[in-house]
């Protein structure tokens, strides 16, 4: 059993190959619009695929906002130049904790 079988993975279009690299049926990425060709000069996604992409985006936006909010702490904007073991993990955890303290109401994030 791999790590990807036990968790939900919600990725963006930058991770197109993730399904071939990892096992699990709970890996979700948006559907990419087909390429333009002579046979299909104006490719479009179906309304069903567009709504699936919107639903995935509505869940992922909380994570994207959290990452952006954590970057307001200067330690995450510059390269680490230390050699302490696990310091990077501690710094990220500290920034995540500080960001979580700033969230006004955590009830809307209870589904994550």
C-alpha positions in Angstrom: 0.0 0.0 0.0 1.3 3.4 -0.9 0.7 6.8 0.7 -1.6 7.9 -2.1 -4.1 5.1 -1.5 -5.1 6.5 1.9 -5.6 10.2 1.2 -7.4 12.4 -1.2 -5.1 14.2 -3.6 -6.5 17.4 -5.2 -4.0 18.7 -7.7 -4.0 21.3 -10.4 -3.1 21.0 -14.1 0.6 21.1 -13.3 0.4 17.5 -12.1 -0.9 15.8 -15.3 1.2 12.7 -14.8 0.4 12.0 -11.2 -2.2 9.3 -11.9 0.4 7.3 -13.8 3.1 7.8 -11.1 1.0 6.9 -8.0 -1.7 4.4 -7.2 -5.1 5.2 -5.8 -8.5 6.1 -7.0 -8.8 9.3 -4.9 -6.4 11.4 -7.0 -8.3 14.3 -8.7 -7.0 16.7 -11.3 -9.0 19.0 -13.5 -9.8 18.0 -17.0 -7.6 19.7 -19.6 -9.2 21.4 -22.6 -8.4 19.5 -25.8 -5.8 20.9 -28.2 -6.8 22.9 -31.2 -6.4 21.1 -34.5 -7.7 21.2 -38.0 -10.4 18.7 -37.2 -11.4 20.5 -34.1 -10.7 24.3 -34.7 -12.5 25.4 -31.5 -12.2 22.7 -28.8 -14.4 23.1 -25.8 -15.1 21.1 -22.6 -18.5 19.8 -22.0 -20.6 21.5 -19.3 -20.3 18.4 -17.1 -16.4 18.6 -17.2 -16.5 22.4 -16.6 -18.7 21.9 -13.6 -16.4 19.2 -12.3 -13.4 21.5 -12.7 -15.3 24.3 -10.9 -16.2 22.0 -8.0 -12.5 20.9 -7.6 -11.4 24.5 -7.8 -13.8 25.5 -5.0 -12.2 23.0 -2.7 -8.6 23.7 -3.8 -8.9 27.5 -3.3 -8.7 27.2 0.5 -5.4 25.5 0.1 -4.1 28.0 -2.4 -5.2 30.9 -0.1 -3.5 29.2 2.9 -0.2 28.8 1.0 -0.4 32.4 -0.1 -1.2 33.6 3.4 1.7 31.6 4.9 4.1 33.3 2.5 3.5 36.6 4.3 6.0 35.3 6.8 9.4 36.2 5.6 11.1 33.0 6.5 9.2 31.1 3.7 10.2 33.6 1.0 14.0 33.1 1.2 16.3 30.1 0.9 17.2 28.3 4.2 20.9 28.6 4.9 21.1 26.5 8.0 22.0 22.9 8.6 19.7 22.1 11.5 17.8 18.8 10.9 14.1 19.2 10.3 14.3 23.0 10.6 12.4 23.5 7.3 9.5 21.3 8.6 9.4 23.2 11.9 9.4 26.6 10.1 6.6 25.5 7.8 4.6 24.1 10.7 5.1 27.3 12.7 3.9 29.5 9.8 0.9 27.2 9.2 0.0 27.5 12.9 0.3 31.3 12.8 -1.8 31.4 9.7 -4.5 29.2 11.3 -4.7 31.5 14.2 -5.6 34.3 11.8 -8.5 32.4 10.2 -11.8 34.0 11.4 -14.0 30.9 11.4 -12.8 27.4 11.0 -16.3 25.8 10.7 -16.4 26.3 6.9 -13.1 24.4 6.6 -14.3 21.4 8.5 -14.7 19.2 5.3 -11.0 19.3 4.6 
